């Protein structure tokens, strides 16, 4: 969680990394999150293209059940997160350097 991802996204990502596939209900139970929290986390993971979704007909009548799996290996996802954090850190350090240059000019 300390890597900059939201707490709920981190929980869902770790849960999916440790299971082959899961329904929203499985994720809710496994992460101790409520349905809206899981939905928000899943939206973020889909936007990042880290999760694949497929539908399966439920045993009872009603909506089909969505089944989620990671779309790429967790190591690749972690590499993506790491690269993004390195880029952010570089940008921050560049800003500090520019500030130092402005200060030394005075």
C-alpha distances in whole Angstrom, upper triangle without the diagonal:
4,5,6,6,7,5,9,9,6,8,11,10,10,13,15,15,16,19,22,22,21,22,21,22,21,17,18,19,17,13,15,15,18,20,19,15,16,18,16,13,16,18,15,15,19,19,17,19,17,19,22,24,27,29,31,34,33,36,37,38,35,33,32,28,26,24,21,20,18,21,20,19,15,16,17,14,12,15,15,12,13,16,15,13,16,18,17,17,21,22,21,23,25,26,26,29,30,30,32,34,35,36,38,40,41
4,5,7,9,9,12,12,9,12,15,14,13,17,18,18,19,22,25,25,25,26,24,26,24,21,21,23,20,17,19,18,21,23,22,19,19,21,19,16,19,20,17,17,21,21,19,21,19,21,25,27,30,33,35,38,37,39,41,42,39,36,35,32,29,28,24,23,21,23,22,21,17,17,18,16,13,15,16,12,12,15,14,11,14,17,15,15,18,19,18,20,23,23,23,25,27,27,28,31,32,32,34,37,38
4,6,9,10,13,11,9,12,15,13,13,16,18,16,19,22,24,24,24,26,24,26,25,21,22,24,21,18,21,20,23,24,23,19,19,21,18,16,18,19,16,15,19,18,16,19,17,19,23,25,29,31,34,37,36,39,40,41,39,36,34,31,28,27,23,22,19,21,19,18,15,15,15,13,10,12,12,8,8,12,10,8,11,13,12,12,16,17,16,18,20,21,21,24,26,26,27,30,31,31,33,36,37
4,6,9,12,10,9,13,14,13,14,17,18,18,20,23,25,25,24,25,23,26,25,21,22,24,22,18,20,19,21,22,21,17,18,19,16,14,17,17,13,14,17,16,14,18,16,19,23,25,28,31,33,36,36,39,40,40,37,34,33,30,27,26,23,22,19,21,20,20,16,17,17,14,12,14,13,9,10,12,10,8,12,13,11,12,15,16,15,17,20,20,20,23,25,25,27,29,30,30,33,35,36
4,6,8,6,6,10,11,10,12,14,15,15,18,20,22,21,21,22,20,22,21,17,18,21,19,15,17,16,18,19,17,14,14,15,13,10,13,13,10,11,14,14,12,15,13,15,19,21,25,27,29,32,32,35,36,37,34,31,29,27,23,23,19,19,16,18,18,18,14,16,16,12,11,14,12,9,11,14,11,10,14,15,13,15,18,18,18,21,23,23,24,27,28,28,30,32,33,34,36,38,39
4,6,5,6,9,10,11,12,14,15,16,19,20,22,21,20,20,18,20,20,16,16,19,17,14,15,13,15,16,14,11,12,13,10,8,12,13,10,11,15,14,14,17,15,16,20,21,24,26,29,31,31,33,34,35,32,29,28,25,22,22,19,19,18,20,20,20,17,19,19,15,14,17,16,12,15,17,15,14,18,19,16,18,21,21,20,23,26,25,26,29,30,30,32,35,35,36,38,40,41
4,6,5,6,9,10,11,12,14,15,17,19,21,21,19,19,17,18,18,14,14,16,14,11,12,10,13,15,14,10,11,13,11,9,13,14,12,13,16,17,16,19,17,17,21,22,25,26,28,31,30,32,33,34,31,28,28,25,22,22,19,19,18,20,21,20,17,19,20,16,15,19,18,15,17,20,18,16,20,21,19,21,24,24,23,26,28,28,29,32,33,33,35,37,38,38,41,43,44
4,5,5,6,9,10,11,12,14,16,17,19,18,16,16,13,15,14,11,10,13,12,8,10,7,10,11,11,7,7,10,8,6,9,11,10,11,14,15,15,17,15,15,18,18,21,23,25,27,26,29,29,30,27,25,24,21,19,18,16,17,16,19,19,20,17,19,20,16,16,20,18,16,18,21,19,19,22,23,22,23,27,27,26,29,31,31,32,35,36,36,38,40,40,41,44,46,47
4,5,5,6,9,10,11,12,14,16,17,16,15,15,13,16,15,11,12,15,13,10,12,10,13,13,12,9,8,10,8,5,7,9,7,7,11,12,11,13,11,12,15,16,20,21,24,26,26,29,30,30,28,25,24,20,18,17,14,14,13,15,16,16,14,16,16,13,13,16,15,12,16,18,16,16,20,21,19,21,24,24,24,27,29,29,30,33,34,34,36,39,39,40,43,44,45
4,6,5,6,8,10,10,12,14,17,16,16,17,15,17,16,12,13,15,13,10,13,12,15,16,15,12,11,13,12,8,11,13,11,10,14,15,13,15,12,13,17,18,22,24,25,28,28,30,32,33,30,27,26,23,20,18,15,15,13,16,16,15,12,14,15,12,11,15,14,11,14,17,16,15,19,20,19,20,23,24,24,26,28,29,30,32,34,34,36,38,39,40,42,44,45
4,5,5,6,9,10,11,13,15,15,13,15,13,14,13,9,10,11,9,6,9,9,12,13,14,11,9,13,12,9,11,14,13,12,15,17,16,17,14,14,17,18,21,22,24,26,25,28,29,30,28,26,24,21,18,17,14,14,13,17,17,16,13,16,17,14,14,18,17,15,17,20,19,19,22,24,23,24,27,28,27,30,32,32,33,36,37,37,39,42,42,43,45,47,49
4,5,5,6,8,10,11,13,12,10,11,10,12,10,7,9,11,9,7,10,9,12,12,13,10,7,10,10,7,8,11,11,9,12,14,14,14,11,11,13,14,17,19,20,23,22,25,26,27,25,22,21,17,15,13,11,11,10,14,15,15,12,15,16,13,14,17,17,15,18,21,20,20,23,24,24,25,28,29,29,31,33,34,35,37,39,39,41,43,44,45,47,49,50
4,5,5,6,9,10,12,12,11,13,13,15,13,10,12,14,11,10,13,13,15,15,16,13,11,13,12,9,9,12,11,8,11,13,12,12,9,9,12,14,17,20,21,24,24,27,29,30,28,25,23,19,16,14,11,10,8,11,12,11,8,12,13,9,10,14,13,12,15,17,17,17,20,22,21,23,26,26,27,29,31,32,33,35,37,37,39,41,42,43,45,47,49
4,6,5,6,9,12,12,12,15,14,16,13,10,13,14,10,9,13,13,16,17,18,15,13,16,16,12,12,16,14,12,15,17,15,16,12,12,15,17,20,22,23,26,26,28,30,31,29,27,25,21,19,16,13,12,10,14,13,12,9,11,13,11,11,15,15,14,16,19,19,18,21,23,23,24,27,28,28,30,32,33,34,36,38,39,40,42,44,44,46,48,50
4,5,5,7,10,10,9,11,11,12,10,7,10,10,7,7,11,11,14,15,17,14,11,14,15,12,12,16,15,13,15,18,17,17,13,12,14,15,18,19,20,23,22,24,26,28,26,24,22,18,16,13,11,10,10,14,14,13,11,14,16,14,14,18,18,17,19,22,22,22,25,27,26,28,30,31,32,34,36,37,37,40,42,42,44,46,47,48,50,52,53
4,5,5,7,7,7,10,11,13,10,8,12,12,10,10,14,14,16,16,17,15,12,14,15,12,11,14,14,11,13,16,15,14,10,9,11,12,15,17,18,21,21,23,25,27,25,22,20,16,14,11,8,7,6,10,11,10,9,13,14,12,13,17,17,16,19,21,21,22,25,26,26,28,30,31,32,34,36,37,38,40,42,42,44,46,47,48,50,52,54
4,6,8,9,10,14,15,16,13,12,15,15,12,12,16,17,19,19,21,18,15,17,18,14,14,17,16,12,15,17,15,15,11,11,13,15,17,20,21,24,24,26,29,30,29,26,23,20,17,14,11,9,7,10,10,8,6,9,11,10,11,14,15,15,17,19,20,20,23,25,25,26,29,30,31,32,34,36,37,39,40,41,43,45,46,47,49,51,53
4,7,9,10,14,15,16,12,11,14,14,11,12,15,17,19,20,22,19,16,19,20,17,16,19,19,16,18,21,19,18,14,14,15,17,19,21,21,24,24,25,28,30,29,26,24,20,18,15,12,10,10,13,13,11,9,12,15,14,14,17,19,18,20,23,23,24,26,28,28,29,32,33,34,35,38,39,40,42,43,44,46,48,49,50,52,54,56
4,6,7,11,13,14,10,10,14,13,10,12,16,17,19,19,21,19,16,18,20,17,15,19,19,16,17,21,19,18,14,13,13,14,16,17,18,21,20,22,25,27,26,23,21,17,15,12,10,8,9,13,13,12,11,15,16,15,17,20,20,20,22,25,25,26,28,30,31,32,34,36,36,38,40,41,42,44,46,47,48,50,52,53,54,56,58
4,7,11,14,15,12,12,16,16,13,15,19,19,21,20,22,21,17,19,21,18,16,19,19,16,17,20,19,17,14,12,12,12,13,15,15,19,19,21,24,26,25,22,19,16,14,10,9,6,8,11,12,11,12,15,16,16,18,20,21,21,24,26,26,27,30,31,32,33,35,37,38,39,41,42,44,46,47,48,50,52,53,54,56,58,60
4,7,10,12,9,10,13,14,12,14,17,17,19,17,19,18,15,16,18,16,13,17,18,14,15,18,18,16,13,10,10,10,10,12,12,15,16,18,20,22,21,19,16,12,10,6,6,5,8,11,13,13,13,17,18,16,19,21,21,22,24,26,26,28,30,31,32,34,36,37,38,40,42,43,44,46,47,48,50,52,53,54,56,58,60
4,7,8,6,6,10,11,10,12,14,14,15,14,16,16,12,13,16,14,12,15,17,14,15,18,18,17,14,11,11,10,10,11,11,14,14,16,18,20,19,16,14,10,8,5,5,7,10,13,15,16,15,19,20,18,20,23,23,23,25,28,27,28,31,32,32,34,37,37,38,40,42,43,44,46,48,48,50,52,53,54,56,58,60
4,5,5,6,9,10,10,12,14,13,13,11,14,14,10,11,15,13,11,14,16,14,15,18,19,18,16,12,12,9,10,9,10,12,11,14,15,17,15,13,11,7,6,5,6,9,12,15,18,19,18,22,23,20,23,26,25,24,28,30,29,30,33,34,33,36,38,38,39,42,43,44,45,48,49,49,51,53,54,55,57,59,60
4,5,5,6,9,10,10,12,10,10,7,10,10,7,8,11,11,9,12,14,13,14,17,18,17,16,13,13,11,12,11,12,14,13,15,16,17,15,13,12,8,7,7,8,11,13,16,19,20,19,23,23,20,22,26,24,24,27,29,28,29,32,33,32,34,37,37,37,40,42,42,43,46,47,47,49,52,52,53,56,57,58
4,5,5,6,9,10,10,10,9,8,11,12,9,11,14,13,12,15,18,17,17,21,22,21,19,16,16,14,15,14,13,15,12,14,15,17,15,13,13,9,9,10,11,14,16,19,22,23,21,25,26,23,25,28,27,26,30,32,31,31,35,35,35,37,40,40,40,43,44,44,46,48,49,50,52,54,55,55,58,60,61
4,5,5,6,8,10,10,11,10,14,13,10,13,15,14,13,16,18,16,18,21,21,21,18,15,16,14,15,14,14,16,14,16,17,19,18,16,15,11,11,9,10,12,15,18,20,20,19,23,24,21,23,26,26,25,28,30,30,30,33,34,34,36,39,39,39,42,44,44,45,48,49,49,51,54,54,55,57,59,60
4,5,5,6,8,8,9,9,12,10,7,10,12,11,10,14,15,13,15,18,18,18,16,13,14,13,15,15,16,18,17,19,20,22,20,18,16,13,11,10,9,11,13,16,18,18,17,20,21,19,20,23,23,22,25,27,26,27,30,31,30,32,35,35,35,38,40,40,41,44,45,46,48,50,50,51,54,55,57
4,6,6,6,5,6,6,10,9,7,10,12,11,11,15,16,15,17,20,20,21,18,16,17,16,18,17,18,19,17,19,20,21,19,18,17,14,13,13,12,15,16,20,22,22,20,23,25,22,23,26,25,24,27,29,28,28,32,33,31,33,36,36,36,39,41,41,42,45,46,46,48,51,51,52,54,56,57
4,6,5,7,9,10,13,12,10,13,16,14,15,18,19,18,20,23,23,23,21,19,20,18,20,19,19,20,18,19,20,22,21,20,19,15,15,14,14,16,18,22,23,23,21,24,26,23,24,28,27,26,28,31,30,30,34,35,34,35,39,39,39,41,43,43,44,47,48,48,50,53,53,54,56,58,59
4,6,8,11,12,15,13,11,14,16,14,14,18,18,17,19,22,22,22,19,17,19,18,20,20,20,22,20,21,23,25,23,22,21,17,16,14,14,14,16,20,21,20,18,21,23,21,21,25,25,23,25,28,28,28,31,32,32,33,36,37,36,39,41,41,42,45,46,46,48,51,51,52,54,56,58
4,5,9,11,13,10,9,13,14,11,13,16,16,15,18,20,20,21,18,17,19,18,21,21,22,24,22,24,25,27,25,23,22,18,17,16,14,15,16,20,21,20,17,20,22,19,19,23,23,21,23,26,25,25,28,30,29,30,33,34,33,36,38,38,39,42,43,43,45,47,48,49,51,53,54
4,7,10,12,10,10,13,14,13,15,18,18,18,20,23,23,24,21,20,22,21,23,23,23,25,23,24,25,26,25,23,23,19,18,18,17,18,19,23,24,24,21,24,26,23,23,27,26,24,26,29,28,27,31,32,31,32,36,36,35,38,40,40,40,43,45,45,46,49,49,50,52,54,55
4,7,8,6,6,10,11,10,12,15,15,16,18,20,20,22,19,18,20,19,21,21,22,24,22,24,24,25,23,21,21,18,17,17,16,18,19,22,23,23,21,24,25,22,22,26,25,23,25,28,26,26,30,31,29,31,34,34,33,36,38,38,39,42,43,43,45,47,48,48,51,53,53
4,6,5,6,9,10,11,12,14,16,17,18,20,22,22,21,19,21,19,21,21,22,23,20,22,22,23,21,19,19,17,16,17,17,19,20,23,25,26,24,27,28,24,25,28,27,25,28,30,28,28,32,33,31,33,36,36,35,38,40,40,41,44,45,44,47,49,49,50,53,54,55
4,5,5,6,9,10,10,12,14,15,16,18,20,21,19,17,18,16,18,17,18,19,18,20,20,20,17,15,16,14,13,14,14,17,19,22,24,25,23,27,27,24,25,28,27,25,28,30,28,29,33,33,31,34,37,36,36,39,41,40,42,45,45,45,48,50,50,51,54,55,56
4,5,5,6,9,10,11,13,14,15,17,19,20,19,17,19,17,19,19,21,22,20,23,22,22,19,17,18,16,15,16,16,19,20,22,24,26,24,27,27,24,25,28,26,24,27,29,27,27,31,31,29,32,35,34,34,37,38,38,39,42,43,42,45,47,47,48,51,52,53
4,5,5,6,9,10,11,12,14,16,17,18,17,16,18,17,20,20,22,23,22,25,25,25,22,20,20,17,16,17,15,18,18,21,23,23,21,24,24,21,22,25,23,21,24,26,24,24,28,28,26,29,32,31,31,34,36,35,36,39,40,40,42,45,44,45,48,50,50
4,6,5,6,9,10,10,12,14,15,16,15,13,15,14,16,17,18,20,19,22,22,23,20,17,17,14,12,13,12,14,15,17,20,20,19,22,22,19,20,23,22,20,23,25,23,24,28,28,27,29,32,32,32,35,36,36,37,40,41,41,44,46,46,47,50,51,52
4,5,5,6,9,10,10,12,14,15,14,13,14,13,15,15,18,19,19,22,22,22,19,16,16,13,11,13,12,14,15,17,20,21,20,23,23,20,21,24,22,21,24,26,24,25,28,28,27,30,32,32,32,35,36,36,38,41,41,41,44,46,46,47,50,51,52
4,5,5,6,9,10,11,13,14,14,13,15,15,18,18,21,23,22,26,26,25,22,19,19,17,15,16,14,16,16,18,20,21,20,23,22,18,20,23,20,19,22,24,21,22,26,25,24,26,29,28,28,32,33,32,34,37,37,38,40,42,42,43,46,47,48
4,5,5,6,9,10,11,12,11,11,13,14,17,18,21,23,23,26,26,27,24,21,20,17,14,14,12,14,13,15,17,18,16,19,19,15,16,19,17,16,19,21,19,19,23,23,22,24,27,27,27,30,32,31,33,36,36,37,39,41,41,42,45,47,48
4,5,5,6,8,10,10,9,8,10,10,13,15,17,20,20,23,24,24,21,18,17,14,11,11,9,11,11,12,15,17,15,19,18,15,17,19,17,16,20,21,20,21,24,24,24,26,29,28,29,32,33,33,35,38,38,39,41,43,44,45,47,49,50
4,6,5,6,9,10,10,9,11,11,14,16,19,21,22,25,26,25,22,19,18,16,13,14,12,13,13,14,16,19,18,20,19,16,18,20,18,17,21,21,19,21,24,24,23,26,28,27,28,31,32,32,34,37,37,38,40,42,42,44,46,47,48
4,5,5,6,9,9,9,12,13,17,19,22,25,25,28,29,29,26,22,21,19,16,16,13,14,13,13,15,17,16,18,17,13,15,17,14,13,17,18,15,17,20,20,19,22,24,24,24,27,29,28,31,33,33,34,37,38,39,40,43,44,45
4,5,5,6,5,6,9,11,15,17,20,23,24,27,28,28,25,22,20,18,14,14,10,11,9,10,12,13,12,15,14,10,13,15,13,12,16,17,15,17,20,20,20,22,25,24,25,28,29,30,32,34,35,36,38,40,40,42,44,45,47
4,5,5,6,5,7,9,12,15,18,21,22,26,27,27,24,20,19,17,13,13,10,11,10,9,12,15,14,17,15,12,15,17,14,15,18,19,17,20,22,22,22,25,27,26,28,31,31,32,34,36,36,38,40,41,42,44,46,47,49
4,5,8,9,11,12,16,18,22,25,26,29,30,30,27,23,22,20,16,17,14,14,13,12,14,16,16,18,16,13,16,17,14,14,18,17,15,18,21,20,19,23,24,23,25,28,28,29,31,33,33,35,37,38,39,41,43,44,46
4,5,8,11,13,17,20,23,26,27,31,32,32,29,25,24,22,18,17,14,13,11,10,11,14,13,15,12,9,12,13,10,10,14,14,12,15,18,17,17,20,22,21,23,26,26,27,29,31,32,33,35,37,37,39,41,42,44
4,6,8,10,14,17,20,24,25,29,30,30,28,24,22,20,16,15,12,11,9,7,9,12,12,14,12,10,13,14,11,13,16,16,15,18,20,19,20,23,25,24,26,29,29,30,33,34,35,36,39,40,41,43,44,46,47
4,7,10,14,17,20,23,25,28,30,30,27,24,22,19,15,14,10,9,6,5,6,9,9,11,10,7,11,12,10,11,15,15,15,17,19,20,20,23,25,25,27,29,30,31,33,35,35,37,39,40,41,43,45,46,48
4,7,10,13,16,20,21,24,26,26,24,20,18,15,12,10,7,6,4,5,8,10,11,14,12,10,14,16,14,15,18,19,18,20,23,23,24,26,28,28,30,32,33,34,36,38,39,40,42,44,45,46,48,50,52
4,7,10,13,17,18,22,24,24,22,18,16,14,10,8,6,5,6,5,9,12,13,16,15,13,17,19,17,18,21,22,22,24,26,26,27,30,31,32,33,36,37,37,40,41,42,44,46,47,48,50,52,53,55
4,7,10,13,15,18,20,20,18,15,12,10,6,6,5,7,9,9,13,15,16,20,19,17,20,22,20,21,25,25,25,27,30,29,30,33,34,34,36,38,39,40,42,44,45,46,48,50,50,52,54,55,57
4,7,10,12,16,18,18,16,13,10,8,6,5,7,9,12,12,15,18,19,23,21,20,23,25,24,25,28,29,28,31,33,33,34,36,38,38,40,42,43,44,46,48,48,50,52,53,54,56,58,59,61
4,7,9,13,14,14,12,9,6,6,4,6,9,12,15,15,19,21,22,26,25,23,27,29,27,28,31,32,31,34,36,36,37,39,41,41,42,45,46,47,49,51,51,52,55,56,57,59,61,62,64
4,6,9,12,12,11,9,5,5,6,7,11,13,17,18,21,23,24,28,27,26,29,31,30,31,34,35,34,36,39,39,40,42,44,44,45,48,49,50,52,54,55,56,58,59,60,62,64,65,67
4,7,8,9,9,7,4,6,9,10,14,17,20,21,25,27,28,31,31,29,32,35,34,34,37,39,38,40,43,43,43,45,47,47,49,51,52,53,55,57,58,59,61,62,63,65,67,68,70
4,5,7,7,7,5,6,9,11,15,18,21,23,26,28,28,32,32,30,33,36,34,35,38,39,38,40,43,43,43,46,48,48,49,52,53,53,55,57,58,59,61,63,63,65,67,69,70
4,7,9,10,9,9,13,14,18,20,24,26,29,30,31,35,35,33,36,38,38,38,41,43,42,43,46,47,47,49,51,51,52,55,56,57,58,61,61,62,65,66,67,68,71,72,73
4,6,9,9,10,14,16,20,23,27,28,31,33,33,37,37,35,38,41,39,39,43,44,43,45,48,48,48,50,53,52,53,56,57,57,59,62,62,63,65,67,67,69,71,73,74
4,7,9,11,15,17,21,24,28,29,32,34,35,38,38,36,39,41,40,40,43,45,43,45,48,48,48,51,53,52,53,56,57,57,59,62,62,63,65,67,67,69,71,72,74
4,7,9,12,15,19,22,26,27,30,32,33,36,36,34,36,39,37,37,41,42,41,42,46,45,45,48,50,49,50,53,54,54,56,59,59,59,62,64,64,65,68,69,70
4,6,9,13,16,19,22,23,27,29,30,33,33,30,33,36,34,34,37,39,37,39,42,42,41,44,46,46,47,50,51,51,53,55,55,56,59,60,60,62,65,66,67
4,7,10,13,16,20,21,24,26,27,31,30,28,31,33,32,32,36,37,35,37,40,40,40,43,45,45,46,49,50,50,52,54,55,55,58,60,60,61,64,65,66
4,6,10,13,17,18,22,23,24,28,27,25,28,31,29,29,33,34,33,35,38,38,38,40,43,42,43,46,47,48,49,52,52,53,56,57,58,59,62,63,64
4,7,10,13,15,18,20,21,24,24,22,24,27,25,26,29,30,29,31,34,34,34,37,39,39,40,43,44,44,46,48,49,50,52,54,54,56,58,59,61
4,7,10,12,15,17,18,21,21,19,22,25,24,24,27,29,28,30,33,33,33,36,38,38,39,42,43,43,45,47,48,49,51,53,54,55,58,59,61
4,7,9,12,14,14,18,17,16,18,21,20,20,23,25,24,26,29,29,29,32,34,34,35,38,39,40,42,44,45,46,48,50,50,52,54,55,57
4,6,9,10,11,15,14,13,16,18,18,18,21,23,23,24,27,28,28,30,32,33,34,36,38,39,41,42,44,45,47,48,49,51,53,54,56
4,5,7,8,11,11,9,12,14,14,15,18,19,19,21,23,24,25,27,29,30,31,33,34,36,37,39,40,42,43,45,46,48,49,51,53
4,7,9,12,10,9,13,14,13,15,18,18,19,21,23,23,25,27,28,29,31,33,34,35,37,39,40,41,43,44,46,47,49,50,53
4,6,8,7,7,10,11,11,13,15,16,17,19,21,22,23,25,26,28,29,31,32,34,36,37,38,40,41,43,44,46,47,49,51
4,5,5,7,9,10,11,13,14,16,17,19,20,22,23,25,26,28,29,31,32,34,35,36,38,40,41,43,44,46,47,49,51
4,5,5,6,9,10,10,12,14,15,16,18,20,21,22,24,26,27,28,30,32,33,34,36,38,39,41,42,43,45,47,49
4,5,5,6,9,10,10,12,14,15,16,18,20,21,22,24,26,27,28,30,31,32,34,36,37,39,41,42,43,45,47
4,5,5,6,9,10,11,12,14,15,17,19,20,21,23,25,26,27,29,30,31,33,35,36,37,39,41,42,44,46
4,5,5,6,9,10,11,12,14,15,17,18,20,21,23,24,26,27,29,30,32,33,35,36,38,39,41,43,45
4,5,5,6,9,10,10,12,14,15,16,18,20,21,22,24,26,27,28,30,32,33,35,36,37,39,41,43
4,5,5,6,9,10,10,12,14,15,16,18,20,21,22,24,26,27,29,30,31,33,35,36,37,39,41
4,5,5,6,9,10,11,12,14,15,17,19,20,21,23,25,26,27,29,30,32,33,35,36,38,40
4,6,5,6,9,10,11,12,14,15,17,18,20,21,23,24,26,27,29,30,32,33,35,37,39
4,5,5,6,9,10,10,12,14,15,16,18,20,21,22,24,26,27,29,30,32,33,35,37
4,5,5,6,9,10,11,12,14,15,16,19,20,21,23,24,26,27,29,30,31,33,36
4,5,5,6,9,10,11,12,14,15,17,19,20,21,23,25,26,27,29,30,32,34
4,5,5,6,9,10,11,12,14,15,17,18,20,21,23,24,26,27,29,31,32
4,5,5,6,9,10,10,12,14,15,16,18,20,21,22,24,26,27,29,31
4,5,5,6,9,10,11,13,14,15,17,19,20,21,23,25,26,27,30
4,5,5,6,9,10,11,13,14,15,17,19,20,21,23,25,26,28
4,5,5,6,9,10,11,12,14,15,17,18,20,21,23,25,27
4,5,5,6,9,10,10,12,14,15,16,18,20,21,23,25
4,5,5,6,9,10,11,12,14,15,17,19,20,21,24
4,5,5,6,9,10,11,12,14,15,17,19,20,22
4,5,5,6,9,10,10,12,14,15,16,19,21
4,5,5,6,9,10,11,12,14,15,17,19
4,5,5,6,9,10,11,12,14,16,17
4,5,5,6,9,10,11,12,14,16
4,5,5,6,9,10,11,12,15
4,5,5,6,9,10,11,13
4,5,5,6,9,10,11
4,5,5,6,9,10
4,5,5,6,9
4,6,5,7
4,5,6
4,5
4
